[in-house]
Amino acid sequence: MIEIQYKATEDLIPYARNSRTHSAEQVAQIAASIREFGWTNPVLIDGENGIIAGHGRVLAAHKLGETQVPTIELSHMSDTQKRAYIIADNKLALNAGWDNDMLALEIDELKEAGYDIELTGFNMDEISALNGNENINDDHKEPIDESRNLLMIECQGERELETLFEEMQKRGFECKILS
């Protein structure tokens, strides 16, 4: 049986080798989500208060001034399982895709209802692109060549950006870094 227990944020220990990063902007988004929807996703911890999943949620709790967070203890996992799950929990969500037509419909209806759609995690540029309303690159005000296909990839840090940039260039893609 899964039991949710509230634990003091100061007692929770981040995994020192956590490979997932959280920007200040993303932590603010998580905090806004918690403020709007409440705690819908507990922090997963090992038997010794070590964080397995939920590092960003704990950072958001600190930002909100919350001193306790809901947790689920996964003390049944071996050390190897915990290490693997820390990676899997983050990566598996990234492997999902979007039905853009359905997403656009949902976003449009939320907008019509007067809801703050940025609470969904999408920014206004992404929403405009989703609805096909974007025909310029807002960062640089250069017209987009409609005969070309463009791909925007958001990276977690400079190292990841540089590695991906080099890999794509090696494969023969024309690449530009916009920041």
RABELSUL-V891824 format. One line per field, one symbol per residue. burial: 1 if it has 24 or more other ideal C-beta (glycine too) atoms within 12 Angstrom, else 0. A space follows every 50 residues. Layout:
BEGIN
burial = ???
END
This chain:
BEGIN
burial = 00000010100101100101010000001110110000101111110011 11111111111111010011111100100001001100110000000000 00000010000000001001110000101100000000000000000000 00000000000000000000000000000
END
